[in-house]
């Protein structure tokens, strides 16, 4: 997609002027940058996390983060979200139930900069792993996963303009991309997708999530917290991610590229029945 084809910049994109050096020629031309903004998540006046994220779909982000972190046990515990732009960034001021506030006080963290490792702010080892229920035993054919990954790029408007964002998509059992959220951080993109699915009343029992990143432990844990049965990643998982997927029953696929994929857990649920395995 050319920036000249876009009549109006989507949220999270900023225009700029650049100088290029291509094939021995210098040229000045317009370009696009992905915005990266500090966003504070404030629960009943208590700042819980400061994330570097794309300033779009923030209502989805607030709800999805609360659910995937286990702070909200159900969407009804979030009463409202106020988006408050400030000089240094954005505050998402969440009004939540007393039960959520109690969980927050029990598990205080300082999570600045989670676009990198994701868990660098946890203040104890016990906070790393959430208690995960078994996920739905979703069954798919491998072609559905490869079809979704191949079709996802067409839905990544910010990535096409800037080349700097990840995406998370909810897909039908046949591999049709139904809902997409983008962000500079892979965790944030998944949180936004989880929040959007909840707000739109989309059940996580029918379909799967496709992501444009590696499958880290936290990506698997967030998917499981949302009740997702299958996670398909374009890159590799980590050993801890595979361990987590095996323990909660999530079917995890990595290196989903072209017509290929690698099943790291529960291959039979992805339609894979290799002889001797």
N, C-alpha and C positions, 0 to 999 in steps of 0.2 A: 504493500500500500504506500502510495506517495502522499506526502503531507499536503500536496496541492489538491488531492482528492477529498480532503476533509473540510467541510464548510465551517465546522466549529470544533474546537478542541474538546475532547472529552475530559471529565474531571480527572485530575492526576497527571495532566500533560501540560508542559509549558514550552512555548516557542522560543527559539534562540537563533542566533546567526553563527555559522561556523566557517572555517576555512579548511578545504580539503586538498589533499595531495594524491591524485590518482593518475596513473599512467603518465607520470612526469609533468602533469599540469596542475597549477594552483587555481583554485576556484572558490569564491565566496558564495555561500548559498544558505537558505533557511533550513532549520532542522528542529527536532523535538527532543525534549528531555522529560524523563519520568520524574515527577515530584517526589521528594522524600521528606516527610514532615514528622517531627516528634509529636506523638499522640498519647496523651495521658488518659488512662482508664480510671475513673474516680467513682467508687462505690459508696453511696450515702456519705459523701464528703471525705472518704478515705482513699488516697491515691494508692492503687495497687500495682500498677505497671506503667512504664513509659516505653512505648514502642516507636520504632522508625517505620513508617508505613505510608502507603499511598492515600491521599486525602479524598477517597471516594468510597461509597457504600459503607459509610460509618455506622449507620444503624445496624446493618448486618454484622459488622465487625464487633460491635459492642455485645450483641446477643451471642454470636458464635464464640467469641472469646470466653464469655461467662460460662457457656455450656461445655465447651471443650476442656476448660480448666477445672471443671467440677465445682465451680463457685455457685452456679445456678443448676439446681437439680431438674428444673423444668422451666420452659419459657414464661410461664405465668408468674414466676418469682421476679421477673423484670417488669417494673411498673411503667418505666419511661426512660428515655434517653434525650438529654439536651446536648447539642453540639455547640461548644463555646470556643470560637476562634480567639486566640490570644496572640500577643506579640511574638512569642517564642514557639508557637505551635498551636495545637488544638487540644481542648479538654473534652472528653466524652463523660458527661456527668450522668451516671446511672442511678436511678432510684430503684432500690431493690428491697425485697422482703427481709424481715429481721433474721430469718434463717440463713440467708445468703450473707448478710453482714457478719453473722457469728462465724460462718465458715471462713470468711476473709480474715477475721481477727485471729482465728486459729492457725491460719496458714499465710502469714505475712511474708511477702517477698519484695525484693527490689529487682525488677526484670528489665532494666534499661538495655536496649540494643539487642533484642532477641532475634533479629533477622539473621544472626550468625549461628551460634551454637544452640540457642533455644532454651537452655536450662542454666545458663551461667548465673542467674540471680537466685536460684533456689537456696535457701539458707540451711537446709538439712537434706541428707540422703533420702530420708523418708518421704520427702515431698516430690521426689522425682517421678515415682510411679503412682498412678491413680488406680483405684480398685475398679477393674474392668469386668463387666458382665459379658457373657458369651454373646457374640454378634450373630445376626441372622445367617443361616447357612445358604447364602445366595449361590446359585449355580448358573454359570455362563458358558458360552463357547469362546474359544480363544479369538475368533474373528471379531467378536464384539469389542474386545479390548484394543485390538490393533486398529479397528475402524474408528474408535473414539479418539485415540491418540493422533491418528492421521487427520481427522476432521477438526481437531481442537484449534489448530492455528488460525483457521478462518474466523474464529470467535475472539481471538486475542487482539483486540483493536489497539490497546495501549502498547503491547509488545511489538506489533507491526510498525507503529510510529516511532518507538523509542529504542527497542531492543533491550530493555532493562527490567522487564517484569516477569513474574511467574503467574501461572494460572492454575486454578482448581475447578474441575467441572463435574457436574452430576450428569450421569449418562443412563439411558434406558438399557434394559437387558440386551437389546439388539445392537447397542453401541452408538445410538444417536445422542449427540450432545444436546442436553436440554437446558442447562443453566451453568453460567460461567462467572467466576469472579477473579479479578486480577489484582496483583499487588507486587511491590518491590520485594517483599518477603514471602517465601513459600508458606510459612506458618500462617501469616496474615491472610493470604489468599484462601487457604483452607478454612480458617475461622470465618471469613466473610461468606464463603459458600455454605458452611454449616448454619450460619445465622440466616442467610437468605432462604435456605430450604425450610427452616423452622418458621420463618415469618410467612412463607407462602404455603405452609401446610403440606409440604412434600414429604412423603414417607420414605425413610431410608431402607426399607425392607425390599424394595423392588428397584434394582439398578446397582450402580457402582460409581466410585469416584476415580477420576483420572487426573493426575498431576504432572506438571512439567518440570519436575525436580527429582532429586534423589529421595528415597523413602527413608528418612531418618526415624529414629525411635519415636520422636514426638509426633511426626506426621501419622504414624501408625496408631499411636495412642489417641490422638485427636479424632481420627476416623472411627476408632472403636468406641470412643465416648459418645459419638453421634449415632451409633448403632449401624454403621456401614459394614457390610459383609465382605466387600472386595475393594482393594485399592490397587490401581494400576499406575506405575511410575515410569517415566521415560528413562530414568537412570537407576543406579543400583541402590539396594537397601544396605543398612548396616547390620552387623551381627545382632545387636540389641533389638533392632526393629524386627528382625525375623523371629527372634525369641518371643517378643511381645505378640506378634501375629499368631504364632503357634499356640500361645497360651490362651488367647481369647477366641480362637477359631476364625480369625480373619484370613481370607485368601489374598496373598500378597504376590503381585507380579512386578518385576523390574525389567529394565531394558526393553520396554515396549516400543519398538521402533520398526517401521515398515510393516512387514508381515510376521515379525518375530517377537518373542517374549521369553522371559525366564520365570518360571513359577518357583517361589521360595517357600511357600507354605500351601498346604491343601490343594495340590495340583488337580486332584479329581474334581474339585468344584469349578475348575476352569476348563473342564472338558479334556484334560490331559491324562492319558493312561498309558504311560510308556512301559514297554515290556521289560520285566526284570527290575522295575523300580517300585 
